[in-house]
Amino acid sequence: MMSIGKELRLQVVAEGVETQAQVDYLQSLGVRYVQGWLFARAMSSQDCDDWLAVNLEGRTPEEAAASTFVGLL
């Protein structure tokens, strides 16, 4: 899927990431965007807003966007 995504110049999101080993493997493949229980549990939109507010507190938009791997903010 990464090869297809790269060929089509699409951003690929890996879902279901649960371990640091999976993060390391995906990062070695060039995956920049991930989601899964390793980073946060499933939550409502309001809980997500609250989670983001806490986890991005004190960061400028530029600092938050500068992460090379989403989830490792």
Backbone torsions as a table, in degrees:
resi	resn	phi	psi	omega
1	MET	NA	-36.9	177.9
2	MET	-61.1	-42.8	-179.6
3	SER	-61.8	-43.3	179.2
4	ILE	-64.1	-46.6	179.1
5	GLY	-58.3	-45.1	179.2
6	LYS	-63.4	-44.0	-179.0
7	GLU	-61.2	-36.2	179.8
8	LEU	-90.6	2.4	-179.2
9	ARG	56.8	44.8	178.0
10	LEU	-106.0	155.1	172.6
11	GLN	-86.7	130.9	-177.7
12	VAL	-104.4	134.2	176.5
13	VAL	-113.8	122.5	175.9
14	ALA	-88.2	128.1	-179.0
15	GLU	-107.4	156.0	174.3
16	GLY	79.4	23.9	-178.7
17	VAL	-74.2	124.0	-176.2
18	GLU	-122.5	-15.6	-176.2
19	THR	-133.5	157.7	176.9
20	GLN	-65.1	-33.2	177.9
21	ALA	-60.8	-39.0	177.2
22	GLN	-65.9	-41.5	176.9
23	VAL	-58.4	-48.9	-178.5
24	ASP	-59.3	-44.5	179.6
25	TYR	-63.7	-47.8	-179.6
26	LEU	-62.6	-40.7	178.6
27	GLN	-62.9	-38.4	178.8
28	SER	-65.4	-24.0	177.5
29	LEU	-85.9	-7.4	-179.9
30	GLY	96.4	8.7	177.9
31	VAL	-71.7	129.6	-179.7
32	ARG	-106.0	-19.7	-173.9
33	TYR	-123.6	128.6	-179.4
34	VAL	-139.4	159.1	171.1
35	GLN	-146.6	154.2	178.6
36	GLY	158.1	177.5	-175.8
37	TRP	-63.1	-21.5	177.4
38	LEU	-60.7	-33.1	-175.5
39	PHE	-97.8	-38.3	-179.9
40	ALA	-168.5	149.3	176.7
41	ARG	-73.5	166.1	173.2
42	ALA	-64.0	140.3	-176.0
43	MET	-152.4	163.4	177.2
44	SER	-71.5	167.2	179.6
45	SER	-63.0	-37.3	178.5
46	GLN	-66.6	-43.3	177.6
47	ASP	-62.2	-36.0	178.5
48	CYS	-65.1	-43.4	176.8
49	ASP	-57.6	-45.3	180.0
50	ASP	-64.2	-42.6	-179.5
51	TRP	-61.4	-45.7	179.7
52	LEU	-63.2	-41.6	179.9
53	ALA	-59.8	-42.3	-179.7
54	VAL	-70.5	-44.5	-174.4
55	ASN	-78.4	-17.5	178.2
56	LEU	-108.1	4.1	-178.4
57	GLU	-57.1	131.8	177.3
58	GLY	83.9	-3.3	179.0
59	ARG	-100.8	139.5	173.1
60	THR	-76.5	160.5	176.3
61	PRO	-55.6	-35.1	179.8
62	GLU	-66.8	-40.6	178.8
63	GLU	-65.8	-42.5	-179.9
64	ALA	-65.6	-40.1	-178.9
65	ALA	-74.5	-18.7	-175.2
66	ALA	-78.4	-6.9	179.5
67	SER	-58.2	134.8	179.0
68	THR	-81.9	-12.7	-177.5
69	PHE	-147.6	112.0	-177.8
70	VAL	-59.0	134.8	-176.8
71	GLY	105.4	-20.9	179.5
72	LEU	-106.2	37.8	-178.5
73	LEU	-68.2	NA	NA
